[in-house]
Amino acid sequence: MLKNWKDLIKDEEGMGTVEVILIIVVLVGLVLIFKEQITKIVNSIFNKITKQTEKI
Protein backbone atom coordinates (compact mmCIF):
# COMPACT_ATOMS: atom_id res chain seq x y z
CA MET A 1 0.00 0.00 0.00
CA LEU A 2 2.90 2.35 0.74
CA LYS A 3 4.21 1.76 -2.77
CA ASN A 4 0.91 3.01 -4.20
CA TRP A 5 1.23 6.27 -2.27
CA LYS A 6 4.78 6.76 -3.51
CA ASP A 7 3.66 6.14 -7.07
CA LEU A 8 0.82 8.61 -6.63
CA ILE A 9 3.15 11.31 -5.34
CA LYS A 10 5.67 10.73 -8.13
CA ASP A 11 2.98 10.65 -10.83
CA GLU A 12 3.50 13.66 -13.07
CA GLU A 13 0.61 13.01 -15.42
CA GLY A 14 -2.27 15.39 -15.39
CA MET A 15 -3.45 18.59 -16.91
CA GLY A 16 -0.83 21.16 -17.66
CA THR A 17 -1.12 24.91 -17.74
CA VAL A 18 -1.64 25.01 -21.49
CA GLU A 19 -4.59 22.64 -21.31
CA VAL A 20 -6.23 24.65 -18.53
CA ILE A 21 -5.76 27.91 -20.45
CA LEU A 22 -7.25 26.35 -23.60
CA ILE A 23 -10.29 25.14 -21.66
CA ILE A 24 -10.80 28.61 -20.19
CA VAL A 25 -10.48 30.24 -23.63
CA VAL A 26 -13.06 27.86 -25.10
CA LEU A 27 -15.48 28.48 -22.22
CA VAL A 28 -15.12 32.26 -22.51
CA GLY A 29 -15.67 31.99 -26.26
CA LEU A 30 -18.85 29.98 -25.76
CA VAL A 31 -20.14 32.50 -23.24
CA LEU A 32 -19.49 35.36 -25.66
CA ILE A 33 -21.20 33.53 -28.53
CA PHE A 34 -24.28 32.54 -26.51
CA LYS A 35 -24.44 35.63 -24.28
CA GLU A 36 -27.97 36.63 -25.27
CA GLN A 37 -29.39 33.13 -24.84
CA ILE A 38 -27.69 32.71 -21.46
CA THR A 39 -29.04 36.09 -20.31
CA LYS A 40 -32.58 35.16 -21.36
CA ILE A 41 -32.41 31.82 -19.54
CA VAL A 42 -31.03 33.37 -16.35
CA ASN A 43 -33.64 36.14 -16.39
CA SER A 44 -36.40 33.59 -16.96
CA ILE A 45 -35.20 31.50 -14.02
CA PHE A 46 -35.05 34.53 -11.70
CA ASN A 47 -38.52 35.63 -12.80
CA LYS A 48 -39.92 32.18 -11.98
CA ILE A 49 -38.19 32.20 -8.60
CA THR A 50 -39.58 35.65 -7.83
CA LYS A 51 -43.13 34.66 -8.82
CA GLN A 52 -43.00 31.49 -6.73
CA THR A 53 -41.62 33.27 -3.66
CA GLU A 54 -44.47 35.76 -3.84
CA LYS A 55 -46.92 32.86 -3.48
CA ILE A 56 -45.32 31.80 -0.20
N, CA, C and O atoms as a Maestro MAE file, in Angstrom:
{
 s_m_m2io_version
 :::
 2.0.0
}

f_m_ct {
 s_m_title
 :::
 protein
 m_atom[224] {
  # First column is atom index #
  i_m_mmod_type
  r_m_x_coord
  r_m_y_coord
  r_m_z_coord
  i_m_residue_number
  s_m_chain_name
  s_m_pdb_residue_name
  s_m_pdb_atom_name
  i_m_atomic_number
  :::
  1 25 0.837 -1.194 0.000 1 A "MET " " N  " 7
  2 3 0.000 0.000 0.000 1 A "MET " " CA " 6
  3 2 0.880 1.255 0.000 1 A "MET " " C  " 6
  4 15 0.540 2.252 -0.637 1 A "MET " " O  " 8
  5 25 1.985 1.206 0.698 2 A "LEU " " N  " 7
  6 3 2.897 2.346 0.742 2 A "LEU " " CA " 6
  7 2 3.472 2.635 -0.639 2 A "LEU " " C  " 6
  8 15 3.719 3.790 -0.987 2 A "LEU " " O  " 8
  9 25 3.681 1.594 -1.412 3 A "LYS " " N  " 7
  10 3 4.207 1.760 -2.768 3 A "LYS " " CA " 6
  11 2 3.214 2.541 -3.633 3 A "LYS " " C  " 6
  12 15 3.619 3.364 -4.454 3 A "LYS " " O  " 8
  13 25 1.932 2.289 -3.451 4 A "ASN " " N  " 7
  14 3 0.906 3.007 -4.204 4 A "ASN " " CA " 6
  15 2 0.948 4.504 -3.904 4 A "ASN " " C  " 6
  16 15 0.796 5.324 -4.809 4 A "ASN " " O  " 8
  17 25 1.151 4.855 -2.651 5 A "TRP " " N  " 7
  18 3 1.226 6.265 -2.270 5 A "TRP " " CA " 6
  19 2 2.453 6.925 -2.891 5 A "TRP " " C  " 6
  20 15 2.383 8.065 -3.349 5 A "TRP " " O  " 8
  21 25 3.561 6.219 -2.905 6 A "LYS " " N  " 7
  22 3 4.781 6.762 -3.510 6 A "LYS " " CA " 6
  23 2 4.582 6.967 -5.004 6 A "LYS " " C  " 6
  24 15 5.007 7.979 -5.562 6 A "LYS " " O  " 8
  25 25 3.939 6.007 -5.645 7 A "ASP " " N  " 7
  26 3 3.655 6.142 -7.073 7 A "ASP " " CA " 6
  27 2 2.728 7.330 -7.338 7 A "ASP " " C  " 6
  28 15 2.901 8.058 -8.315 7 A "ASP " " O  " 8
  29 25 1.761 7.515 -6.473 8 A "LEU " " N  " 7
  30 3 0.816 8.612 -6.632 8 A "LEU " " CA " 6
  31 2 1.524 9.957 -6.494 8 A "LEU " " C  " 6
  32 15 1.241 10.890 -7.246 8 A "LEU " " O  " 8
  33 25 2.425 10.057 -5.553 9 A "ILE " " N  " 7
  34 3 3.151 11.306 -5.337 9 A "ILE " " CA " 6
  35 2 4.091 11.593 -6.506 9 A "ILE " " C  " 6
  36 15 4.237 12.743 -6.920 9 A "ILE " " O  " 8
  37 25 4.725 10.553 -7.034 10 A "LYS " " N  " 7
  38 3 5.672 10.731 -8.130 10 A "LYS " " CA " 6
  39 2 4.993 10.880 -9.490 10 A "LYS " " C  " 6
  40 15 5.643 11.259 -10.465 10 A "LYS " " O  " 8
  41 25 3.710 10.591 -9.566 11 A "ASP " " N  " 7
  42 3 2.979 10.650 -10.831 11 A "ASP " " CA " 6
  43 2 2.932 12.092 -11.330 11 A "ASP " " C  " 6
  44 15 2.424 12.979 -10.644 11 A "ASP " " O  " 8
  45 25 3.460 12.314 -12.517 12 A "GLU " " N  " 7
  46 3 3.497 13.659 -13.073 12 A "GLU " " CA " 6
  47 2 2.487 13.844 -14.192 12 A "GLU " " C  " 6
  48 15 2.483 14.881 -14.854 12 A "GLU " " O  " 8
  49 25 1.646 12.872 -14.410 13 A "GLU " " N  " 7
  50 3 0.613 13.010 -15.420 13 A "GLU " " CA " 6
  51 2 -0.490 13.901 -14.894 13 A "GLU " " C  " 6
  52 15 -0.702 14.000 -13.685 13 A "GLU " " O  " 8
  53 25 -1.168 14.528 -15.779 14 A "GLY " " N  " 7
  54 3 -2.266 15.392 -15.386 14 A "GLY " " CA " 6
  55 2 -2.374 16.549 -16.349 14 A "GLY " " C  " 6
  56 15 -1.678 16.605 -17.363 14 A "GLY " " O  " 8
  57 25 -3.244 17.459 -16.021 15 A "MET " " N  " 7
  58 3 -3.454 18.591 -16.907 15 A "MET " " CA " 6
  59 2 -2.380 19.639 -16.663 15 A "MET " " C  " 6
  60 15 -2.079 19.995 -15.523 15 A "MET " " O  " 8
  61 25 -1.819 20.116 -17.744 16 A "GLY " " N  " 7
  62 3 -0.826 21.158 -17.662 16 A "GLY " " CA " 6
  63 2 -1.453 22.528 -17.785 16 A "GLY " " C  " 6
  64 15 -2.662 22.655 -17.982 16 A "GLY " " O  " 8
  65 25 -0.640 23.534 -17.670 17 A "THR " " N  " 7
  66 3 -1.118 24.905 -17.737 17 A "THR " " CA " 6
  67 2 -1.737 25.218 -19.095 17 A "THR " " C  " 6
  68 15 -2.759 25.899 -19.177 17 A "THR " " O  " 8
  69 25 -1.119 24.721 -20.146 18 A "VAL " " N  " 7
  70 3 -1.635 25.006 -21.490 18 A "VAL " " CA " 6
  71 2 -3.032 24.445 -21.666 18 A "VAL " " C  " 6
  72 15 -3.897 25.108 -22.238 18 A "VAL " " O  " 8
  73 25 -3.265 23.250 -21.190 19 A "GLU " " N  " 7
  74 3 -4.594 22.640 -21.313 19 A "GLU " " CA " 6
  75 2 -5.637 23.432 -20.542 19 A "GLU " " C  " 6
  76 15 -6.748 23.641 -21.029 19 A "GLU " " O  " 8
  77 25 -5.282 23.875 -19.340 20 A "VAL " " N  " 7
  78 3 -6.230 24.648 -18.529 20 A "VAL " " CA " 6
  79 2 -6.547 25.970 -19.217 20 A "VAL " " C  " 6
  80 15 -7.707 26.383 -19.255 20 A "VAL " " O  " 8
  81 25 -5.537 26.637 -19.758 21 A "ILE " " N  " 7
  82 3 -5.759 27.905 -20.452 21 A "ILE " " CA " 6
  83 2 -6.643 27.695 -21.679 21 A "ILE " " C  " 6
  84 15 -7.528 28.508 -21.943 21 A "ILE " " O  " 8
  85 25 -6.420 26.623 -22.429 22 A "LEU " " N  " 7
  86 3 -7.255 26.345 -23.600 22 A "LEU " " CA " 6
  87 2 -8.711 26.101 -23.215 22 A "LEU " " C  " 6
  88 15 -9.624 26.563 -23.899 22 A "LEU " " O  " 8
  89 25 -8.923 25.383 -22.134 23 A "ILE " " N  " 7
  90 3 -10.291 25.142 -21.662 23 A "ILE " " CA " 6
  91 2 -10.960 26.453 -21.283 23 A "ILE " " C  " 6
  92 15 -12.123 26.679 -21.620 23 A "ILE " " O  " 8
  93 25 -10.238 27.314 -20.588 24 A "ILE " " N  " 7
  94 3 -10.801 28.608 -20.187 24 A "ILE " " CA " 6
  95 2 -11.128 29.454 -21.415 24 A "ILE " " C  " 6
  96 15 -12.183 30.087 -21.465 24 A "ILE " " O  " 8
  97 25 -10.240 29.470 -22.402 25 A "VAL " " N  " 7
  98 3 -10.481 30.245 -23.625 25 A "VAL " " CA " 6
  99 2 -11.727 29.733 -24.350 25 A "VAL " " C  " 6
  100 15 -12.534 30.530 -24.827 25 A "VAL " " O  " 8
  101 25 -11.886 28.432 -24.435 26 A "VAL " " N  " 7
  102 3 -13.057 27.861 -25.097 26 A "VAL " " CA " 6
  103 2 -14.334 28.229 -24.338 26 A "VAL " " C  " 6
  104 15 -15.338 28.589 -24.953 26 A "VAL " " O  " 8
  105 25 -14.299 28.140 -23.015 27 A "LEU " " N  " 7
  106 3 -15.481 28.485 -22.222 27 A "LEU " " CA " 6
  107 2 -15.850 29.957 -22.369 27 A "LEU " " C  " 6
  108 15 -17.026 30.295 -22.510 27 A "LEU " " O  " 8
  109 25 -14.847 30.830 -22.335 28 A "VAL " " N  " 7
  110 3 -15.122 32.261 -22.511 28 A "VAL " " CA " 6
  111 2 -15.691 32.515 -23.906 28 A "VAL " " C  " 6
  112 15 -16.617 33.312 -24.063 28 A "VAL " " O  " 8
  113 25 -15.146 31.848 -24.910 29 A "GLY " " N  " 7
  114 3 -15.673 31.986 -26.262 29 A "GLY " " CA " 6
  115 2 -17.125 31.560 -26.362 29 A "GLY " " C  " 6
  116 15 -17.930 32.235 -27.004 29 A "GLY " " O  " 8
  117 25 -17.463 30.446 -25.733 30 A "LEU " " N  " 7
  118 3 -18.851 29.979 -25.756 30 A "LEU " " CA " 6
  119 2 -19.783 30.957 -25.055 30 A "LEU " " C  " 6
  120 15 -20.903 31.192 -25.510 30 A "LEU " " O  " 8
  121 25 -19.323 31.519 -23.958 31 A "VAL " " N  " 7
  122 3 -20.142 32.502 -23.236 31 A "VAL " " CA " 6
  123 2 -20.375 33.732 -24.112 31 A "VAL " " C  " 6
  124 15 -21.487 34.258 -24.165 31 A "VAL " " O  " 8
  125 25 -19.334 34.185 -24.794 32 A "LEU " " N  " 7
  126 3 -19.495 35.360 -25.662 32 A "LEU " " CA " 6
  127 2 -20.432 35.073 -26.835 32 A "LEU " " C  " 6
  128 15 -21.224 35.932 -27.222 32 A "LEU " " O  " 8
  129 25 -20.345 33.883 -27.392 33 A "ILE " " N  " 7
  130 3 -21.196 33.527 -28.530 33 A "ILE " " CA " 6
  131 2 -22.661 33.418 -28.108 33 A "ILE " " C  " 6
  132 15 -23.552 33.888 -28.816 33 A "ILE " " O  " 8
  133 25 -22.905 32.798 -26.956 34 A "PHE " " N  " 7
  134 3 -24.279 32.537 -26.509 34 A "PHE " " CA " 6
  135 2 -24.717 33.478 -25.399 34 A "PHE " " C  " 6
  136 15 -25.565 33.117 -24.583 34 A "PHE " " O  " 8
  137 25 -24.154 34.677 -25.357 35 A "LYS " " N  " 7
  138 3 -24.438 35.633 -24.277 35 A "LYS " " CA " 6
  139 2 -25.932 35.961 -24.177 35 A "LYS " " C  " 6
  140 15 -26.499 35.950 -23.084 35 A "LYS " " O  " 8
  141 25 -26.557 36.249 -25.301 36 A "GLU " " N  " 7
  142 3 -27.972 36.627 -25.274 36 A "GLU " " CA " 6
  143 2 -28.847 35.480 -24.777 36 A "GLU " " C  " 6
  144 15 -29.745 35.693 -23.962 36 A "GLU " " O  " 8
  145 25 -28.591 34.273 -25.261 37 A "GLN " " N  " 7
  146 3 -29.392 33.127 -24.839 37 A "GLN " " CA " 6
  147 2 -29.200 32.844 -23.354 37 A "GLN " " C  " 6
  148 15 -30.161 32.539 -22.648 37 A "GLN " " O  " 8
  149 25 -27.964 32.943 -22.883 38 A "ILE " " N  " 7
  150 3 -27.687 32.710 -21.460 38 A "ILE " " CA " 6
  151 2 -28.401 33.758 -20.612 38 A "ILE " " C  " 6
  152 15 -28.974 33.431 -19.573 38 A "ILE " " O  " 8
  153 25 -28.367 35.013 -21.050 39 A "THR " " N  " 7
  154 3 -29.036 36.093 -20.312 39 A "THR " " CA " 6
  155 2 -30.537 35.853 -20.244 39 A "THR " " C  " 6
  156 15 -31.147 36.047 -19.192 39 A "THR " " O  " 8
  157 25 -31.138 35.433 -21.353 40 A "LYS " " N  " 7
  158 3 -32.582 35.162 -21.364 40 A "LYS " " CA " 6
  159 2 -32.937 34.026 -20.405 40 A "LYS " " C  " 6
  160 15 -33.921 34.113 -19.672 40 A "LYS " " O  " 8
  161 25 -32.135 32.967 -20.413 41 A "ILE " " N  " 7
  162 3 -32.410 31.823 -19.542 41 A "ILE " " CA " 6
  163 2 -32.296 32.220 -18.083 41 A "ILE " " C  " 6
  164 15 -33.154 31.868 -17.273 41 A "ILE " " O  " 8
  165 25 -31.237 32.954 -17.738 42 A "VAL " " N  " 7
  166 3 -31.033 33.367 -16.346 42 A "VAL " " CA " 6
  167 2 -32.153 34.294 -15.897 42 A "VAL " " C  " 6
  168 15 -32.668 34.150 -14.788 42 A "VAL " " O  " 8
  169 25 -32.537 35.244 -16.746 43 A "ASN " " N  " 7
  170 3 -33.643 36.145 -16.391 43 A "ASN " " CA " 6
  171 2 -34.943 35.376 -16.216 43 A "ASN " " C  " 6
  172 15 -35.719 35.672 -15.307 43 A "ASN " " O  " 8
  173 25 -35.189 34.398 -17.068 44 A "SER " " N  " 7
  174 3 -36.398 33.588 -16.957 44 A "SER " " CA " 6
  175 2 -36.423 32.820 -15.637 44 A "SER " " C  " 6
  176 15 -37.453 32.744 -14.968 44 A "SER " " O  " 8
  177 25 -35.285 32.259 -15.278 45 A "ILE " " N  " 7
  178 3 -35.196 31.502 -14.020 45 A "ILE " " CA " 6
  179 2 -35.454 32.410 -12.828 45 A "ILE " " C  " 6
  180 15 -36.196 32.041 -11.918 45 A "ILE " " O  " 8
  181 25 -34.843 33.608 -12.824 46 A "PHE " " N  " 7
  182 3 -35.048 34.528 -11.703 46 A "PHE " " CA " 6
  183 2 -36.486 35.024 -11.644 46 A "PHE " " C  " 6
  184 15 -37.026 35.222 -10.556 46 A "PHE " " O  " 8
  185 25 -37.114 35.227 -12.802 47 A "ASN " " N  " 7
  186 3 -38.522 35.635 -12.800 47 A "ASN " " CA " 6
  187 2 -39.403 34.545 -12.198 47 A "ASN " " C  " 6
  188 15 -40.312 34.845 -11.424 47 A "ASN " " O  " 8
  189 25 -39.146 33.286 -12.542 48 A "LYS " " N  " 7
  190 3 -39.919 32.183 -11.975 48 A "LYS " " CA " 6
  191 2 -39.710 32.085 -10.475 48 A "LYS " " C  " 6
  192 15 -40.662 31.864 -9.726 48 A "LYS " " O  " 8
  193 25 -38.482 32.248 -10.037 49 A "ILE " " N  " 7
  194 3 -38.186 32.199 -8.599 49 A "ILE " " CA " 6
  195 2 -38.931 33.315 -7.875 49 A "ILE " " C  " 6
  196 15 -39.516 33.091 -6.815 49 A "ILE " " O  " 8
  197 25 -38.908 34.517 -8.449 50 A "THR " " N  " 7
  198 3 -39.578 35.653 -7.829 50 A "THR " " CA " 6
  199 2 -41.083 35.428 -7.748 50 A "THR " " C  " 6
  200 15 -41.697 35.710 -6.719 50 A "THR " " O  " 8
  201 25 -41.679 34.924 -8.821 51 A "LYS " " N  " 7
  202 3 -43.128 34.662 -8.816 51 A "LYS " " CA " 6
  203 2 -43.494 33.597 -7.784 51 A "LYS " " C  " 6
  204 15 -44.506 33.720 -7.094 51 A "LYS " " O  " 8
  205 25 -42.680 32.562 -7.681 52 A "GLN " " N  " 7
  206 3 -42.999 31.487 -6.731 52 A "GLN " " CA " 6
  207 2 -42.782 31.921 -5.281 52 A "GLN " " C  " 6
  208 15 -43.482 31.449 -4.385 52 A "GLN " " O  " 8
  209 25 -41.828 32.806 -5.042 53 A "THR " " N  " 7
  210 3 -41.623 33.270 -3.659 53 A "THR " " CA " 6
  211 2 -42.735 34.212 -3.233 53 A "THR " " C  " 6
  212 15 -43.033 34.323 -2.044 53 A "THR " " O  " 8
  213 25 -43.351 34.890 -4.191 54 A "GLU " " N  " 7
  214 3 -44.473 35.764 -3.839 54 A "GLU " " CA " 6
  215 2 -45.679 34.956 -3.387 54 A "GLU " " C  " 6
  216 15 -46.496 35.447 -2.608 54 A "GLU " " O  " 8
  217 25 -45.800 33.721 -3.869 55 A "LYS " " N  " 7
  218 3 -46.916 32.858 -3.484 55 A "LYS " " CA " 6
  219 2 -46.791 32.393 -2.042 55 A "LYS " " C  " 6
  220 15 -47.789 32.095 -1.385 55 A "LYS " " O  " 8
  221 25 -45.564 32.334 -1.561 56 A "ILE " " N  " 7
  222 3 -45.325 31.800 -0.201 56 A "ILE " " CA " 6
  223 2 -45.630 32.806 0.811 56 A "ILE " " C  " 6
  224 15 -45.491 32.542 2.006 56 A "ILE " " O  " 8
  :::
 }
 m_bond[223] {
  # First column is bond index #
  i_m_from
  i_m_to
  i_m_order
  :::
  1 1 2 1
  2 2 3 1
  3 3 4 2
  4 3 5 1
  5 5 6 1
  6 6 7 1
  7 7 8 2
  8 7 9 1
  9 9 10 1
  10 10 11 1
  11 11 12 2
  12 11 13 1
  13 13 14 1
  14 14 15 1
  15 15 16 2
  16 15 17 1
  17 17 18 1
  18 18 19 1
  19 19 20 2
  20 19 21 1
  21 21 22 1
  22 22 23 1
  23 23 24 2
  24 23 25 1
  25 25 26 1
  26 26 27 1
  27 27 28 2
  28 27 29 1
  29 29 30 1
  30 30 31 1
  31 31 32 2
  32 31 33 1
  33 33 34 1
  34 34 35 1
  35 35 36 2
  36 35 37 1
  37 37 38 1
  38 38 39 1
  39 39 40 2
  40 39 41 1
  41 41 42 1
  42 42 43 1
  43 43 44 2
  44 43 45 1
  45 45 46 1
  46 46 47 1
  47 47 48 2
  48 47 49 1
  49 49 50 1
  50 50 51 1
  51 51 52 2
  52 51 53 1
  53 53 54 1
  54 54 55 1
  55 55 56 2
  56 55 57 1
  57 57 58 1
  58 58 59 1
  59 59 60 2
  60 59 61 1
  61 61 62 1
  62 62 63 1
  63 63 64 2
  64 63 65 1
  65 65 66 1
  66 66 67 1
  67 67 68 2
  68 67 69 1
  69 69 70 1
  70 70 71 1
  71 71 72 2
  72 71 73 1
  73 73 74 1
  74 74 75 1
  75 75 76 2
  76 75 77 1
  77 77 78 1
  78 78 79 1
  79 79 80 2
  80 79 81 1
  81 81 82 1
  82 82 83 1
  83 83 84 2
  84 83 85 1
  85 85 86 1
  86 86 87 1
  87 87 88 2
  88 87 89 1
  89 89 90 1
  90 90 91 1
  91 91 92 2
  92 91 93 1
  93 93 94 1
  94 94 95 1
  95 95 96 2
  96 95 97 1
  97 97 98 1
  98 98 99 1
  99 99 100 2
  100 99 101 1
  101 101 102 1
  102 102 103 1
  103 103 104 2
  104 103 105 1
  105 105 106 1
  106 106 107 1
  107 107 108 2
  108 107 109 1
  109 109 110 1
  110 110 111 1
  111 111 112 2
  112 111 113 1
  113 113 114 1
  114 114 115 1
  115 115 116 2
  116 115 117 1
  117 117 118 1
  118 118 119 1
  119 119 120 2
  120 119 121 1
  121 121 122 1
  122 122 123 1
  123 123 124 2
  124 123 125 1
  125 125 126 1
  126 126 127 1
  127 127 128 2
  128 127 129 1
  129 129 130 1
  130 130 131 1
  131 131 132 2
  132 131 133 1
  133 133 134 1
  134 134 135 1
  135 135 136 2
  136 135 137 1
  137 137 138 1
  138 138 139 1
  139 139 140 2
  140 139 141 1
  141 141 142 1
  142 142 143 1
  143 143 144 2
  144 143 145 1
  145 145 146 1
  146 146 147 1
  147 147 148 2
  148 147 149 1
  149 149 150 1
  150 150 151 1
  151 151 152 2
  152 151 153 1
  153 153 154 1
  154 154 155 1
  155 155 156 2
  156 155 157 1
  157 157 158 1
  158 158 159 1
  159 159 160 2
  160 159 161 1
  161 161 162 1
  162 162 163 1
  163 163 164 2
  164 163 165 1
  165 165 166 1
  166 166 167 1
  167 167 168 2
  168 167 169 1
  169 169 170 1
  170 170 171 1
  171 171 172 2
  172 171 173 1
  173 173 174 1
  174 174 175 1
  175 175 176 2
  176 175 177 1
  177 177 178 1
  178 178 179 1
  179 179 180 2
  180 179 181 1
  181 181 182 1
  182 182 183 1
  183 183 184 2
  184 183 185 1
  185 185 186 1
  186 186 187 1
  187 187 188 2
  188 187 189 1
  189 189 190 1
  190 190 191 1
  191 191 192 2
  192 191 193 1
  193 193 194 1
  194 194 195 1
  195 195 196 2
  196 195 197 1
  197 197 198 1
  198 198 199 1
  199 199 200 2
  200 199 201 1
  201 201 202 1
  202 202 203 1
  203 203 204 2
  204 203 205 1
  205 205 206 1
  206 206 207 1
  207 207 208 2
  208 207 209 1
  209 209 210 1
  210 210 211 1
  211 211 212 2
  212 211 213 1
  213 213 214 1
  214 214 215 1
  215 215 216 2
  216 215 217 1
  217 217 218 1
  218 218 219 1
  219 219 220 2
  220 219 221 1
  221 221 222 1
  222 222 223 1
  223 223 224 2
  :::
 }
}
